[in-house]
């Protein structure tokens, strides 16, 4: 796969590097890399891979662009808000480099479609923000024998590692079990906007090294970054003989097994009500002595102002711990958010504070708009 004159001009700085040169650039042109998640990590990783000339770049993401994404997800701009992330990413990456193919998968990665989506790629980059997805991607790469570059971010800290089939340990060797709720999302814990840029660029670097077969990838090495201290640390780890997926006697042999192992992480920790049940409870308030539930919206103020349930109160999740005393002690509580993730964290926080009667709205206000009131605006 030879380079055109235009490509030689575009990648001229690569061609000057003896480790890459024309032969290496042609390998990049022939490469197929898939990025799981077009968010904080996937944005810089995919931008740098597109600029580097990876011939086929696939993006998997089922979410839509939100205004709060723009603080760190540089694939998108204000005009992208409300659009599908994968489709928007494809347009942005093609505008950056029209010499490459960009494939958009506007779907959620699940055990049922993971093999189809991941197979045939030379390297997988995991930029997901859910533990269940992270384990699924790892397990799929081990089972399909695909190189994987994994990273994660939290507040001011990040970490990254690389898995190469048959050459080192996988993600489960380092983190054997998934702890449900142990890793709050950016919406719950916050994140420094530039942090995913550091880790996403590192992921792109590792992927290029893997494709070209140069340098020393982060195999058996967990690299951590602390932005506040501006410190990098490296921790070495080995393959575990008892690893559930890459060990000597693995219990995870199929993607269905992987999905089952992640079920705890994917399951809600606290009781939930669906939109119709919440509508019934609100309508039945006062009848037969039934106490009216207090609906607490834990979204940010700008989200709440855009549209909310009548009678609800707004206490953003980040303020809930210090404002816990504002919650009524003798009224059932129903926490709501956009999609049902922050509300589960609110349930846990409230339960730890000794408040017993707490539930949340399954699927959040997006589910309410779909099932009960399509006129409500969900930011």
C-alpha positions as CSV (number, residue, x, y, z in Angstrom):
1,X,0.0,0.0,0.0
2,X,2.1,2.9,-1.3
3,X,1.8,6.5,-0.3
4,X,0.5,9.1,-2.7
5,X,2.4,12.4,-3.2
6,X,-0.2,14.2,-1.0
7,X,0.3,11.6,1.7
8,X,4.0,12.0,1.6
9,X,3.6,15.7,2.1
10,X,1.1,15.2,4.9
11,X,3.2,12.7,6.8
12,X,6.6,14.2,6.0
13,X,7.6,14.5,9.6
14,X,6.9,10.8,10.1
15,X,8.9,9.9,7.1
16,X,12.0,11.6,8.6
17,X,11.9,9.3,11.6
18,X,14.0,6.1,11.0
19,X,11.7,4.2,13.3
20,X,8.7,5.0,10.9
21,X,9.8,6.1,7.5
22,X,7.9,5.3,4.3
23,X,7.5,1.6,5.3
24,X,6.1,2.4,8.7
25,X,3.7,5.0,7.3
26,X,2.4,2.5,4.8
27,X,1.8,0.1,7.7
28,X,-0.2,2.8,9.4
29,X,-2.2,3.4,6.2
30,X,-3.1,-0.3,6.1
31,X,-3.9,-0.5,9.8
32,X,-7.4,-0.8,11.3
33,X,-7.9,0.7,14.8
34,X,-11.2,0.7,16.8
35,X,-11.8,3.3,19.5
36,X,-14.5,2.4,22.1
37,X,-16.0,5.6,23.4
38,X,-15.8,9.0,21.7
39,X,-15.6,10.8,25.0
40,X,-12.8,12.4,27.0
41,X,-10.3,9.7,26.1
42,X,-11.6,8.7,22.7
43,X,-11.5,12.3,21.5
44,X,-7.7,13.0,21.7
45,X,-6.9,9.4,20.8
46,X,-8.9,9.4,17.6
47,X,-7.8,12.8,16.6
48,X,-4.1,11.9,16.9
49,X,-4.6,8.5,15.1
50,X,-6.5,10.2,12.3
51,X,-3.7,12.8,12.0
52,X,-1.1,10.0,12.1
53,X,-2.7,8.4,9.0
54,X,-4.3,5.2,10.5
55,X,-6.0,4.0,7.3
56,X,-9.3,2.8,8.9
57,X,-10.5,4.3,12.2
58,X,-13.7,2.9,13.7
59,X,-15.6,4.7,16.5
60,X,-18.1,3.0,18.8
61,X,-20.4,5.2,20.9
62,X,-24.2,5.3,21.3
63,X,-24.4,8.6,23.2
64,X,-25.4,12.0,22.1
65,X,-23.2,15.1,22.5
66,X,-24.1,17.1,25.7
67,X,-23.1,20.7,26.5
68,X,-21.1,19.4,29.5
69,X,-19.0,17.2,27.2
70,X,-17.4,20.2,25.5
71,X,-15.1,21.0,28.5
72,X,-12.9,18.0,27.6
73,X,-14.2,16.2,24.5
74,X,-12.5,18.1,21.7
75,X,-14.0,16.1,18.9
76,X,-17.1,18.2,19.2
77,X,-18.2,21.8,19.2
78,X,-21.3,23.7,20.3
79,X,-23.1,23.0,17.0
80,X,-22.7,19.2,17.8
81,X,-24.8,19.3,20.9
82,X,-27.6,16.8,20.6
83,X,-26.1,14.9,17.7
84,X,-24.9,11.3,17.9
85,X,-21.2,11.1,19.1
86,X,-20.1,8.5,16.6
87,X,-21.5,10.2,13.6
88,X,-20.2,13.6,14.7
89,X,-16.8,12.1,15.4
90,X,-16.7,10.7,11.9
91,X,-17.4,14.1,10.3
92,X,-14.7,15.8,12.5
93,X,-12.1,13.1,11.8
94,X,-12.8,13.1,8.1
95,X,-12.4,16.9,8.0
96,X,-9.0,16.5,9.7
97,X,-7.8,13.9,7.3
98,X,-9.7,13.0,4.2
99,X,-7.1,10.4,3.2
100,X,-8.5,7.9,5.8
101,X,-11.7,5.9,6.2
102,X,-13.7,6.5,9.4
103,X,-16.4,4.0,10.4
104,X,-19.1,5.2,12.8
105,X,-20.9,2.6,15.0
106,X,-23.7,4.6,16.7
107,X,-24.5,1.6,19.0
108,X,-23.8,0.5,22.5
109,X,-21.0,-2.1,22.8
110,X,-22.5,-5.2,24.4
111,X,-21.6,-8.9,24.7
112,X,-24.0,-9.7,21.8
113,X,-22.2,-7.4,19.3
114,X,-18.6,-7.2,20.7
115,X,-17.2,-9.9,18.5
116,X,-18.6,-8.4,15.3
117,X,-17.5,-4.9,16.2
118,X,-13.9,-5.7,17.4
119,X,-12.9,-8.5,15.0
120,X,-10.6,-7.6,12.2
121,X,-8.9,-4.7,13.8
122,X,-5.2,-4.4,14.5
123,X,-5.6,-2.6,17.9
124,X,-8.4,-1.6,20.2
125,X,-8.4,1.5,22.3
126,X,-10.7,1.5,25.3
127,X,-11.9,4.9,26.2
128,X,-15.1,3.8,28.0
129,X,-16.2,5.3,31.3
130,X,-18.1,2.2,32.7
131,X,-16.4,-0.7,34.5
132,X,-18.7,-3.2,32.9
133,X,-17.7,-2.0,29.4
134,X,-14.0,-2.0,30.4
135,X,-14.1,-5.6,31.5
136,X,-16.1,-6.6,28.4
137,X,-13.6,-5.0,26.1
138,X,-10.7,-6.6,27.9
139,X,-12.3,-10.0,27.8
140,X,-13.2,-9.7,24.1
141,X,-9.6,-8.7,23.3
142,X,-8.2,-11.7,25.2
143,X,-10.7,-14.1,23.5
144,X,-10.2,-12.6,20.1
145,X,-6.4,-12.2,20.6
146,X,-6.4,-8.5,19.8
147,X,-4.0,-5.9,21.2
148,X,-5.7,-3.5,23.7
149,X,-4.7,-0.1,25.0
150,X,-6.8,0.7,28.1
151,X,-7.0,4.0,30.1
152,X,-9.1,5.5,32.8
153,X,-9.5,8.9,34.4
154,X,-10.8,10.2,37.7
155,X,-10.8,13.8,38.9
156,X,-7.1,14.8,38.6
157,X,-5.7,11.3,38.0
158,X,-5.3,8.8,35.2
159,X,-3.9,5.5,34.4
160,X,-3.0,3.5,31.3
161,X,-1.8,0.0,30.3
162,X,-1.4,-2.1,27.2
163,X,-2.3,-5.8,26.6
164,X,-0.7,-7.8,23.9
165,X,-1.9,-11.4,23.3
166,X,0.5,-14.0,24.7
167,X,3.0,-11.4,25.8
168,X,1.7,-10.1,29.2
169,X,-1.1,-9.7,31.7
170,X,-4.6,-8.4,30.9
171,X,-6.8,-5.9,32.7
172,X,-8.4,-8.6,34.9
173,X,-4.9,-9.7,36.0
174,X,-4.5,-6.3,37.6
175,X,-8.1,-5.8,38.7
176,X,-9.6,-9.3,39.1
177,X,-13.1,-8.2,40.3
178,X,-15.4,-5.4,39.4
179,X,-16.6,-3.3,42.3
180,X,-20.1,-1.9,41.4
181,X,-20.2,1.8,41.9
182,X,-16.5,2.0,42.9
183,X,-15.6,4.2,39.9
184,X,-18.0,7.2,39.7
185,X,-18.4,8.8,36.3
186,X,-17.2,12.3,35.4
187,X,-20.7,13.5,35.9
188,X,-20.6,12.3,39.5
189,X,-17.0,13.0,40.5
190,X,-15.9,15.7,38.1
191,X,-12.7,15.7,36.0
192,X,-10.0,18.2,35.0
193,X,-10.8,19.1,31.4
194,X,-7.2,18.6,30.2
195,X,-6.6,15.3,32.0
196,X,-8.2,13.0,29.3
197,X,-6.1,14.8,26.7
198,X,-3.0,13.6,28.4
199,X,-4.2,10.0,28.7
200,X,-5.9,9.9,25.3
201,X,-2.7,11.1,23.6
202,X,-0.8,8.4,25.5
203,X,-3.3,5.8,24.2
204,X,-2.7,7.0,20.6
205,X,1.0,6.7,21.1
206,X,0.7,3.1,22.4
207,X,-1.5,2.2,19.5
208,X,0.9,3.6,16.9
209,X,3.8,1.7,18.6
210,X,1.7,-1.5,18.6
211,X,0.8,-1.2,14.9
212,X,4.4,-0.4,13.9
213,X,6.0,-2.9,16.3
214,X,8.4,-0.3,17.7
215,X,9.4,0.8,21.2
216,X,8.3,-0.8,24.5
217,X,4.5,-0.7,25.0
218,X,3.0,-0.7,28.5
219,X,2.8,-4.4,28.7
220,X,2.8,-5.6,32.4
221,X,3.1,-1.9,33.4
222,X,0.5,0.4,34.8
223,X,1.4,4.0,34.2
224,X,-0.3,6.5,36.5
225,X,-0.5,10.3,36.3
226,X,-1.3,12.8,39.0
227,X,-2.1,16.2,37.4
228,X,-2.1,18.1,40.8
229,X,1.3,16.8,41.8
230,X,2.5,16.6,38.1
231,X,3.9,13.1,38.8
232,X,4.1,10.0,36.8
233,X,4.5,6.5,38.4
234,X,4.9,3.1,37.0
235,X,3.7,-0.2,38.6
236,X,4.8,-3.5,37.2
237,X,2.5,-6.5,37.4
238,X,2.4,-10.0,36.1
239,X,-0.1,-12.3,34.4
240,X,-2.1,-14.2,37.0
241,X,-2.3,-18.0,36.6
242,X,-5.8,-17.8,38.2
243,X,-7.0,-14.9,35.9
244,X,-10.6,-15.5,35.0
245,X,-10.0,-14.9,31.3
246,X,-6.3,-15.3,30.4
247,X,-5.3,-17.7,33.2
248,X,-4.4,-21.3,33.1
249,X,-8.0,-22.5,33.7
250,X,-10.2,-19.5,32.7
251,X,-13.8,-19.4,33.7
252,X,-14.5,-16.8,31.0
253,X,-14.4,-18.6,27.7
254,X,-17.1,-16.7,25.8
255,X,-18.4,-13.2,25.6
256,X,-21.6,-14.4,27.3
257,X,-19.4,-15.5,30.2
258,X,-17.9,-12.1,30.3
259,X,-21.3,-10.4,30.3
260,X,-22.3,-12.6,33.3
261,X,-19.2,-11.6,35.2
262,X,-20.0,-8.0,34.7
263,X,-23.7,-8.3,35.7
264,X,-23.0,-7.1,39.2
265,X,-21.4,-4.0,38.0
266,X,-24.2,-3.3,35.5
267,X,-27.0,-3.9,38.0
268,X,-28.5,-1.0,40.0
269,X,-27.5,-0.9,43.7
270,X,-30.7,0.6,44.9
271,X,-34.4,0.2,44.3
272,X,-35.7,1.9,41.2
273,X,-39.1,3.0,39.9
274,X,-40.0,3.3,36.3
275,X,-41.6,6.4,34.8
276,X,-45.2,5.1,35.0
277,X,-44.8,4.0,38.6
278,X,-43.5,7.5,39.6
279,X,-46.4,9.1,37.8
280,X,-48.8,6.8,39.7
281,X,-47.1,7.7,43.0
282,X,-47.2,11.4,42.4
283,X,-50.9,11.2,41.4
284,X,-51.8,9.1,44.4
285,X,-50.2,11.4,46.9
286,X,-52.6,12.1,49.7
287,X,-55.0,9.3,48.9
288,X,-55.5,6.8,51.7
289,X,-53.0,8.6,53.8
290,X,-50.2,8.0,51.3
291,X,-47.3,10.4,51.8
292,X,-46.3,12.4,48.8
293,X,-42.8,11.5,47.6
294,X,-40.2,14.3,47.4
295,X,-38.6,14.3,44.0
296,X,-35.0,15.5,44.2
297,X,-33.3,16.4,40.9
298,X,-29.5,15.9,41.2
299,X,-28.6,17.4,37.9
300,X,-26.6,20.6,37.6
301,X,-28.6,23.9,37.8
302,X,-28.4,24.6,34.1
303,X,-29.9,21.2,33.4
304,X,-32.6,21.7,35.9
305,X,-33.5,25.1,34.5
306,X,-33.9,23.7,31.0
307,X,-36.7,21.4,32.1
308,X,-37.8,19.5,35.3
309,X,-40.6,17.8,37.0
310,X,-43.1,20.1,38.7
311,X,-42.6,20.2,42.4
312,X,-39.1,18.8,42.3
313,X,-36.2,20.3,44.2
314,X,-32.8,20.8,42.7
315,X,-29.7,19.7,44.7
316,X,-26.8,18.9,42.4
317,X,-25.1,15.6,43.2
318,X,-21.8,17.4,44.0
319,X,-23.6,19.5,46.7
320,X,-25.7,16.7,48.2
321,X,-23.3,15.6,50.9
322,X,-23.2,19.1,52.5
323,X,-27.0,19.7,51.9
324,X,-28.2,16.3,53.1
325,X,-30.0,18.1,56.0
326,X,-32.3,19.7,53.5
327,X,-33.9,16.4,52.6
328,X,-37.2,15.7,54.4
329,X,-36.8,13.1,57.1
330,X,-40.4,11.7,56.9
331,X,-41.1,11.7,53.2
332,X,-40.2,9.1,50.6
333,X,-37.4,10.3,48.4
334,X,-37.2,9.8,44.6
335,X,-33.9,10.9,43.1
336,X,-33.9,11.8,39.4
337,X,-31.2,12.8,36.9
338,X,-30.8,12.7,33.2
339,X,-30.3,9.0,32.5
340,X,-30.3,7.3,35.9
341,X,-26.6,7.1,36.8
342,X,-26.2,10.1,39.1
343,X,-29.4,9.3,40.9
344,X,-28.0,5.9,41.9
345,X,-25.1,7.6,43.5
346,X,-27.5,10.0,45.3
347,X,-29.3,6.9,46.7
348,X,-26.1,5.5,48.1
349,X,-25.0,8.7,49.6
350,X,-28.4,9.3,51.3
351,X,-28.5,5.7,52.6
352,X,-25.1,6.2,54.2
353,X,-26.4,9.3,55.9
354,X,-29.1,7.2,57.5
355,X,-32.0,8.0,55.1
356,X,-33.9,4.8,54.5
357,X,-36.7,5.3,52.1
358,X,-34.9,6.2,48.9
359,X,-35.4,5.1,45.3
360,X,-34.5,6.6,41.9
361,X,-36.1,7.0,38.5
362,X,-35.0,4.2,36.2
363,X,-33.7,5.7,32.9
364,X,-33.9,9.2,34.4
365,X,-35.8,12.1,32.8
366,X,-35.0,10.7,29.4
367,X,-37.3,7.8,30.2
368,X,-39.9,10.1,31.7
369,X,-39.9,12.1,28.5
370,X,-40.2,9.0,26.4
371,X,-43.0,7.3,28.4
372,X,-44.9,10.1,30.2
373,X,-44.3,13.7,29.0
374,X,-42.5,14.2,25.7
375,X,-42.8,18.0,26.2
376,X,-40.3,18.1,29.0
377,X,-36.9,19.4,27.8
378,X,-34.0,17.3,29.0
379,X,-30.7,19.1,28.8
